[in-house]
Amino acid sequence: MVAAPKRTNGPLNSRGGVVRAVRYSEFGPAGVLRVEEVPDPVPGPGQVPVRVTAIGLNYGETVIRSGAAGRVVPWFDLRPGAFNAEVVGVTDDGRRLIGYSAEGYAELGLLPEDAVEVPDGVSDHEALALHLQGTTALRAVEQARVAAGERVLVEAAAGGVGSLAVQLARRAGAVVVAAARGRRKLELARELGAHEVVDYGEPDWTAGVEPVDVVLSSSGREIARQSFELLRDDVGRLVLFGFASGEPVDITANDVYRKHVAVIGLFNPLDPDDLRRLFALDLKPVLGESLPLADAARGHELLEGRATTGKLVLVP
Ligand SMILES: NC(=O)c1ccc[n+]([C@@H]2O[C@H](COP(=O)([O-])OP(=O)(O)OC[C@H]3O[C@@H](n4cnc5c(N)ncnc54)[C@H](OP(=O)(O)O)[C@@H]3O)[C@@H](O)[C@H]2O)c1
């Protein structure tokens, strides 16, 4: 007989020892995501159970779910199952914590006991916008060592990472060139403080852009290569932190040598202090749609269809 999972108390009571959670058993299109009933999570050492009040969706999860991630970066070849999802949740003793839960998109989660507390006055949605996407934007701007007066091109500038990178680069005194697809996104980037905007959905989009000192690149092969060519020779830096198109970027060492520039690969280490620093800044996270847990597949479709701006969340 299988032992009954340990129940949690107080506000964390589930329905008869099961919780709703999103799972997938094969890589594929968004439709592989299913809401299932799974046993209550059992806290391990140093973990605390939380009643999840909001779940952040990230583009990277669509790339993992589709199976494309493992083709580009071998260690991304995860087994289908649950996403390691960013959540805000409330503990039995009323603390509102934010962090990654291995329970994935689910009603109950497990967080480290010392997870970051969300400050009063910051909503779940705002906190999730800053958690992975905000800290990635912060790292990208800092690793590029953006200096006042430099020209910084931000790809996917109306997205979760991009909309915060625009604001952070501007705070660093840069001249921000926001690159995105479509008028609506470019208007948003302007409202966030971009000095120039350019639609990379247009052919020859780089033709009217003056050379830049820094590129923050996440879109994938074609756009990354075009952005790379905009770098000023000798001084340029390109921070590569994503491949939204699902194709590997093929900037070669010879390209780097030819232009005497630097290409920096960034994987966000999720340092809690980065998030605490962001909470203390006066940023305007762009809050996208808020969907019910059962609409996780739709959330993935919106992300993949380039239909979102800012942060998309699920509310269980
Ligand atoms: N390295 C890390 O640690 C790290 C951490 C977080 C995120 N990331 C990466 O950063 C990027 C942004 O993440 P996010 O969560 O903030 O997503 P997002 O920017 O909110 O959404 C992705 C955006 O990518 C753009 N895009 C460009 N080419 C695309 C294509 N072929 N298909 C679909 N979208 C395309 C779209 O904007 P346009 O329509 O304007 O092109 C789309 O809205 C992703 O690539 C993600 O994997 C990396």
The ligand as an ORCA input file, in Angstrom:
! r2SCAN-3c Opt
* xyz 0 1
  N      19.309     33.197    -20.010
  C      18.425     33.283    -19.049
  O      18.722     33.040    -17.884
  C      17.038     33.715    -19.393
  C      16.134     34.048    -18.388
  C      14.861     34.492    -18.761
  C      14.510     34.576    -20.102
  N      15.403     34.198    -21.052
  C      15.078     34.307    -22.476
  O      14.790     35.661    -22.715
  C      13.855     35.767    -23.780
  C      12.682     36.609    -23.314
  O      11.979     35.874    -22.330
  P      10.588     36.403    -21.791
  O      10.081     35.381    -20.845
  O      10.756     37.802    -21.338
  O       9.688     36.349    -23.100
  P       8.978     37.535    -23.886
  O      10.027     38.477    -24.358
  O       7.915     38.091    -23.008
  O       8.343     36.775    -25.120
  C       9.148     36.304    -26.145
  C       9.261     37.350    -27.280
  O      10.316     36.955    -28.130
  C      10.135     37.610    -29.359
  N      10.478     36.732    -30.486
  C      11.467     36.951    -31.366
  N      11.523     35.979    -32.267
  C      10.528     35.115    -31.979
  C      10.069     33.914    -32.565
  N      10.655     33.403    -33.663
  N       9.027     33.286    -31.987
  C       8.433     33.776    -30.896
  N       8.838     34.921    -30.278
  C       9.878     35.593    -30.839
  C       8.662     38.044    -29.418
  O       8.629     39.459    -29.366
  P       8.562     40.241    -30.775
  O       7.244     39.847    -31.397
  O       8.657     41.670    -30.428
  O       9.719     39.724    -31.564
  C       8.058     37.444    -28.163
  O       7.018     38.232    -27.644
  C      13.452     34.336    -24.151
  O      14.194     33.952    -25.271
  C      13.841     33.546    -22.921
  O      14.086     32.201    -23.207
  C      16.652     33.777    -20.727
*
